[in-house]
């Protein structure tokens, strides 16, 4: 995986964290109601997680968790695919997919994330402003939901033409790659890997953002903070425009 993409991903994570630094969330260490297997990631985020696992030499542990029995989760549209469909049809948002029942995330240990430092954006952006255990739902301000969606679109654009889908499927799909040879030796499950690849989608470039007029100023400021960051002498905006 291109090292520049990993650096851009880390920069997006940092800029997002800076943007929400003043927000107050009810989330705390040990609360894990939202930590399910229904997590969507890009191939870039998957490689970021692998880099962390390889650095910590936890390949066998990681492989064992990827191969745990779990429900099959099928996705129909990527985030940018959803935006493209809305913009092409110039209609209201299509109905979302029904919620899919999922089990606990296999990376949870004693109700804490064991890959926290390398967690994908779906996990970083999922938070609640109130105690979600009371009614089973997370509560997030609408403006933060908009920033989260924009961030997901940026990350998908970064990983365009690569894998996009359920976290466990993307991680299995990446296993045979040369960079993940050590993990692949532990997995050695061709049937599971083939099935995972078939369930993934292809990440798409940003077709545009689905914004209400009142969201535009804040989103533009946020995008400027991301695009103006430099990686290897070039701004992220320049790198994105050269794709």
C-alpha positions in Angstrom: 0.0 0.0 0.0 1.3 3.4 -1.0 3.0 5.0 2.0 1.6 8.4 0.9 -1.9 7.1 1.3 -1.2 6.0 4.8 0.2 9.4 5.7 -2.9 11.1 4.2 -5.1 8.8 6.2 -3.3 9.7 9.4 -3.6 13.4 8.5 -7.3 13.1 8.0 -7.7 11.3 11.3 -5.7 14.1 13.0 -7.6 16.9 11.4 -10.9 15.3 12.3 -9.8 14.9 15.9 -8.8 18.5 16.0 -12.1 19.6 14.6 -14.2 17.8 17.2 -11.8 18.5 20.1 -14.3 20.9 21.8 -17.2 18.4 21.6 -18.4 16.5 24.7 -19.3 12.9 24.4 -20.7 10.4 26.9 -18.4 7.6 25.6 -15.8 6.3 28.0 -13.3 3.4 28.3 -15.2 0.1 28.7 -18.5 1.2 27.1 -18.8 -1.0 24.0 -22.5 -1.1 23.0 -21.7 0.3 19.5 -18.7 -2.1 19.0 -20.3 -4.6 16.6 -19.1 -6.3 13.5 -21.1 -3.9 11.3 -18.1 -1.6 10.6 -17.4 -0.3 7.1 -13.8 0.5 6.0 -11.6 1.1 2.9 -8.6 -1.0 1.8 -6.3 1.9 3.0 -7.8 1.6 6.5 -7.4 -2.1 6.4 -3.7 -1.8 5.5 -3.3 0.7 8.3 -4.7 -1.9 10.7 -2.3 -4.6 9.3 0.7 -2.3 9.7 -0.2 -1.9 13.4 -0.6 -5.7 13.8 2.6 -6.5 12.0 4.5 -3.9 14.1 3.2 -5.5 17.3 3.9 -9.1 15.9 0.3 -10.2 16.7 -0.3 -12.0 13.3 -1.6 -15.3 14.8 -3.9 -13.5 17.2 -5.3 -11.3 14.4 -5.8 -14.2 12.1 -7.7 -16.2 14.7 -10.2 -13.3 15.2 -10.7 -12.8 11.5 -11.7 -16.4 11.2 -14.2 -16.5 14.0 -17.7 -17.5 13.0 -19.8 -14.4 12.2 -22.9 -13.4 10.2 -22.6 -12.6 6.5 -23.0 -8.8 6.0 -23.8 -7.6 2.5 -23.5 -4.0 1.5 -25.0 -2.5 -1.7 -23.5 1.0 -2.0 -20.4 2.7 -0.9 -20.6 6.2 0.7 -19.6 7.9 -2.5 -21.7 5.5 -4.5 -24.7 6.6 -2.5 -23.8 10.3 -3.1 -23.3 9.6 -6.8 -26.7 8.0 -7.1 -28.4 10.9 -5.3 -26.6 13.5 -7.5 -27.3 11.6 -10.8 -31.0 11.2 -10.1 -31.2 14.7 -8.5 -33.7 13.3 -6.1 -34.0 12.9 -2.3 -31.8 10.4 -0.7 -32.8 6.8 -1.5 -34.0 4.7 1.4 -31.1 3.2 3.4 -30.4 -0.4 3.8 -32.2 -2.1 6.8 -30.1 -2.5 9.9 -28.4 -5.9 10.0 -28.0 -7.7 13.2 -24.4 -8.3 14.0 -22.3 -9.7 16.8 -19.7 -8.1 19.0 -16.5 -6.9 17.3 -13.9 -9.7 17.6 -11.3 -7.2 18.5 -13.0 -6.4 21.8 -11.1 -7.6 24.9 -12.8 -6.9 28.3 -15.0 -4.4 26.6 -12.1 -2.4 25.3 -10.7 -2.2 21.7 -7.5 -4.1 21.3 -6.7 -2.3 18.0 -7.7 1.2 19.3 -4.6 2.9 17.9 -5.3 1.7 14.4 -9.1 1.7 14.5 -10.9 2.8 11.3 -12.8 6.0 10.9 -16.2 4.3 11.3 -15.1 3.6 14.9 -13.4 7.0 15.4 -16.5 8.9 14.3 -19.1 6.8 16.2 -19.9 8.5 19.4 -22.8 9.6 21.5 -23.6 12.8 23.3 -25.7 10.9 25.9 -25.8 7.5 27.6 -26.8 5.2 24.7 -27.2 2.2 27.0 -30.5 3.7 28.2 -32.3 3.2 24.9 -29.8 1.3 22.8 -29.0 4.1 20.4 -26.2 6.6 20.0 -27.1 10.3 19.8 -25.0 12.7 17.7 -25.6 16.2 16.7 -26.6 16.6 13.0 -23.7 18.9 12.2 -21.3 16.2 13.4 -23.1 13.6 11.3 -22.4 15.8 8.3 -18.7 16.2 9.1 -18.5 12.4 9.6 -20.1 11.7 6.2 -17.7 14.2 4.5 -14.8 12.5 6.2 -15.9 9.1 5.1 -16.2 10.4 1.5 -12.6 11.7 1.7 -11.2 8.4 3.0 -13.1 6.5 0.3 -11.7 8.9 -2.4 -8.3 8.2 -1.0 -8.9 4.4 -1.4 -10.7 4.6 -4.7 -10.4 1.5 -6.9 -9.5 -0.6 -3.8 -11.7 -2.7 -1.5 -14.6 -1.1 0.4 -17.0 -3.0 2.7 -17.4 -4.7 6.0 -14.2 -4.4 8.1 -13.7 -8.2 8.5 -14.3 -8.8 4.8 -11.8 -6.1 3.7 -9.2 -7.4 6.2 -9.6 -11.0 4.8 -9.5 -9.7 1.2 -6.2 -8.0 1.9 -4.6 -11.0 3.6 -3.1 -12.6 0.4 -1.3 -9.5 -0.6 2.5 -9.6 -0.4 2.6 -7.0 2.4 0.5 -9.2 4.5 2.3 -12.5 3.9 3.0 -13.1 7.6 -0.7 -12.8 8.4 -1.7 -14.9 5.3 0.4 -17.8 6.5 -1.6 -17.9 9.7 -5.0 -17.5 7.9 -4.5 -20.0 5.0 -8.3 -20.1 4.5 -8.8 -19.7 0.7 -12.6 -20.3 0.8 -13.1 -17.6 3.5 -10.9 -15.1 1.6 -12.6 -15.7 -1.7 -16.0 -15.2 -0.1 -14.8 -12.0 1.6 -13.6 -10.6 -1.7 -16.9 -11.3 -3.4 -18.8 -9.4 -0.6 -16.7 -6.3 -1.0 -17.4 -3.3 -3.3 -14.9 -1.0 -5.1 -14.3 2.4 -3.5 -15.3 5.3 -5.6 -14.0 8.9 -6.0 -16.0 11.8 -4.6 -18.9 12.7 -6.9 -19.9 15.7 -4.8 -21.1 16.3 -1.3 -24.8 16.1 -0.2 -25.1 19.3 1.9 -27.8 21.6 3.1 -27.0 25.3 2.6 -26.6 25.8 6.3 -23.8 23.1 6.4 -21.7 24.5 3.6 -19.6 27.1 5.5 -18.5 24.7 8.2 -17.8 21.9 5.8 -15.8 24.2 3.6 -13.7 25.3 6.5 -13.1 21.7 7.5 -12.2 20.6 4.0 -9.7 23.5 3.8 -8.0 22.3 7.0 -7.6 18.9 5.4 -6.7 19.9 1.9 -4.1 22.5 2.9 -2.1 19.9 4.9 1.1 18.9 3.2 2.5 15.4 2.5 6.0 15.3 1.0 5.9 18.9 -0.2 2.4 18.7 -1.8 -0.9 19.6 -0.3 -3.5 16.9 0.0 -5.6 18.8 -2.4 -2.8 18.7 -5.0 -2.4 15.0 -4.5 -6.1 14.3 -4.8 -6.4 16.4 -8.0 -3.6 14.3 -9.5 -5.4 11.1 -9.1 
